[in-house]
């Protein structure tokens, strides 16, 4: 393989294999853990303050999957959409 000549298409594929493209993400600090959400309680709703970007210093509500506590820093891909507020009424109430 070391002596094999690569065509233009093969060279482009080799270059693509070695590169990693990341999307823009904005840091947000967890201010308050509000409660569990999801059909099985697998997500946690938190209020977080956006630290950088266009919406800096804005506080929004987000659903987070996995362990999270006050003071953690989340990396958000978008900062415009906010999660729906948890209701006081639980499952099965009218």
N, C-alpha and C positions, 0 to 999 in steps of 0.2 A: 503494500500500500504506500510505503514511503516514496517509492520511485514513480508512482502512478501520477500522470498529469490530469488535472481537473479542468473541466470545461467551465465556461462562465456561469452556467446554472448551478453546478456543483459548488463553485466557490461562494456563490451567494447563499446557498444552503448552509455551508460551513460557517459563514459569518453569522447567520441567523441563530445557529445553535449556541454560539458563545455569548450572545447578548441577552440581557434581561430588561424588559420594559416594565416600569412601575408607573402606576397612576398617581396623580397628585393627591396627597392626603393632608389633613389639617389636624393638629393636636387639640384635644379638648380634655379638660380636667373634670373629674367626677365631683360634683358638689353635694349631691344627695342621692341615696339609694331609696327609691320610692316603693318598690314591691315587686312581686313575681307576676309574670304574665305568660300567655301562651296556653294552649289547651292542656298541657301537662305541667305548666309552671317551669318550663325549660329556659325561659328568658327572664331577665331582670330589667325593670324600667328604672332609668336614672335621669337626673337632671345634670347636665354638664355645661360648662362654660368654655366656649371656643377661644383658643389662645392666639391663633394666627389666622391670616387670610382676610377675605372680604367681610366676613361676619364676625370679626374679632370682638370679644367681650360680650357676645350674645349668649344668653342662656337658653338651651333647648332641651326637650325631653326626647330620650332615645331608648330603644330596646337593645339590650346587650346580651349576647349568648356567652356563657362561660362565667368563671368566677370574677367578681368585680367588687371593689369597696371604695369608700370615700377617699379621695386623693389620687386615685389611679389616673393615668393619662391614656385616653383612647385616641386612635388615629382614625378620623372620619374621612371617607371619600367624598361625601357631600354634606353640606351644612344647612341646606334650605328646608328639607323635609323633616317635619317633627312627628313623633309617635302620638297616637291617640291617648288621651288621659285615661288612667285606670279608674274604673268606677268603684264606688264603695260597696255596691250590691255584688254579692258573690255569684257563683255559678248556680243556676237553677232558680234564682229569685225572680219575682215578677215586678 
